Amino acid sequence: MKSPIMENRPKAIIKLETQDYVVEAIGYIALAALWIFAFYSYNNSPDIVPTHFNYAGEADGFGDRQTVFITPVIATFMFFIMTVINRYPEMFNFPVAITPENAQRQYVLAIRMIRLLKIGVILVFLIVDLYTFASATGQEGEMGAFLLPAISVVMFLPLIFYLVKALRTKR
């Protein structure tokens, strides 16, 4: 059963611009880099690697080095789910009422936010994998205290940017 709100929304006909293709390409390149690093990490890590870190950035869980492939698998799944979802912006929740006058602009803002979130998800997993590899090979530095704030910024910045833009361009 469709929501009455969604029944009134115009169908999305989005014409992608160069910046959309560039951001999408960056997402695929970042995903490939995550996989490449996972194989590099697997081949250059000890048999036991950190699998969990506490808030101070100290390893408090350990497992087989094959666990380095968990993050790329999850990131790939999330990336492709968000790619599919991005094709149907009329189904998104919006911070403003969608009208025929503002629909295309709001849809474009929303799909661009999702594209940036896709890159953000991959960057978060890449940061975690880099830190895990550094910890596993005894190269970790002062990143422990930096890890959680960095992840928060990478994930929330696109959302905040989107909300500000969407609320400013209600019409």
Secondary structure, DSSP 8 states (H G I E B T S, - for coil): ---HHHHTS--------HHHHHHHHHHHHHHHHHHHHHHHHHHHS-SEEEEEE-TTS-EEEEEEGGGGGHHHHHHHHHHHHHHHHTT-GGGS--SS---TTTHHHHHHHHHHHHHHHHHHHHHHHHHHHHHHHHHHTT---S-HHHHHHHHHHHHHHHHHHHHHHHHHT--
